[in-house]
Amino acid sequence: MSFIKDFKEFAIKGNVLDLAVAVVIGGAFGKIVSSLVEDIITPAILTPALKAANLSNLSQLVVPGTAIKYGNFLSQVISFFIISLALFVVIQAINRFQKKEAVAPTVTPAPSKEEILLTEIRDLLAKKQ
């Protein structure tokens, strides 16, 4: 019975739940970024370059006389850099938002009655000396 209780405590801890939520959100965010790169950014960048090279697809780039398809490799490298750039921009925006949120001024609480009385006593003692 103790094993089940220990496992339940472990599984319900905040860190485990936070990690599970982060993994799910990360997977969904990965799909968004992949779609942004594959469906919007890459075609916008590669279409003019492919037309200039008289190609319809990067996979058509091969070393003549071999089965080496360096076009696929180039496509993956370009996708990596575009994904990295997109994530960098998103993280920068999040960091700016968090900094603005942290800079918000904090209101100092009014002194308690005890503090006011102690201040008055201190001032009276200072006047007597």
Secondary structure, DSSP 4 states (H G I P E B T S, - for coil): -HHHHHHHHHHHSHHHHHHHHHHHHHHHHHHHHHHIIIIIIHHHHHHHHHHHTT-S-GGG---TTS---HHHHHHHHHHHHHHHHHHHHHHHHHHHHHHHHHHSPPPPPPPPHHHHHHHHHHHHHHHH-
